[in-house]
């Protein structure tokens, strides 16, 4: 509720889907949640990732790397299942881009009027 940014990610190869919502207050991930359907790996990855970034500075979420998500999962992921494991990471990156787009637009507008 009250999401600052939201993005839906999908893996067309297998049908996995998640929608990730972020609420950012004071430079921190104040709230985060996801809804989705798909294989256990994609859903576990989303759950672990949201737990990892909740309450943390936005820079922490933005600084996460694919390896961090794989470390959170704690199991070996076969190449065929890598897209499943990375769906939450890819969706987070797009959500963060959606979040920063209005900030960049506002900064450009301020610069143009100066």
N, C-alpha and C positions, 0 to 999 in steps of 0.2 A: 504494500500500500504506500502511495506517495513516492513512487519510483522517480528518480532523477533521470535515469536512462534505462532503456530496455532494448533487447535485441533478440531475435529468433535465429537460431542456428540449426542447420540440418545437414545430415550426411545422406545424400541422394543414393549412395551405393547400397545402403542397408535400411534406410528409413528412419534412423535415429533422429530425434528432434528435441531441442531444448529451447526454452525462452528464459533468458537471464534478466533479472531486474536488479538495479543498483539504486540505493538512496545514499547520496553523499551530502554530508553536513560538516562544515569546518575542515574540509580537506581529508575527512575520514570516511570509510565505507561504514555508514551508520546502519544500513540494512541491506541485505542481499538475499535473494531467493531465486528459485528456478522451478519451472514446471517442465515436464518432458515425458517422453516415452521412447523406449528403445531397449537396447541390450543392457545387461547388468554393468558392463564396463563403462558405457557412456553415462549412465545414471550415477554410478559410484563416483566417477570422475567429477561430475557436476556437484555432487553432494560434498565431497572432500574439498574441492576448490572453494565453494561458497563458505564452508566452515573456516578455511584458511584465511580468507580475506576479510571476513566480518570483523568490524571494530578496528581494523588496521588502517594506517595512512593510505591514501590513494596511490602514493608512489610505490608502496609495497605491492599493491595489486598490479600496477602498470609494469613493475619490474619483474614479475613472474616470468619464467621461461618454461618451454615445454618440458624440460628435464624436471622442473619443480613439480609439475603435475604428475609425471611418471613416478617421482619419488613419493608423492602423497599416496598413490595407488599401492605402492609397495609390492607389486608383482611384476614378473616379466610379461611384456606385451608383445605378441607376435606382430610382424609387419602387416599382416592382413587386418589386425584389429587396432592398429595405430590411429586411424581416423576416428574410431569410436572413442578412444582414450583422449584424443585431442579436441573433440567437439566442444567441450566446456572451455578450454583454453582459447580456441579460435573465437568462440562467441563472446568471451570476456574481452578479448582484444577489440572486437567490433563494437561492443557496448562502450568501452572506454573511448573509442574514436568518436562514437555518437555523442558522448558526453563532452569531449573536448571541441567538437565542431562549433557549438554555439559560443564557447569561450573564445575561440580563434576569430569567429565572425565579429564578436563584440570588440575585441582588441583591434581588428582591422578597421572597424567603423570609427572607433575612437581616434586611431591614427590618421584616418582620412579627414576627420573634422578638425584636427589640430593644426 
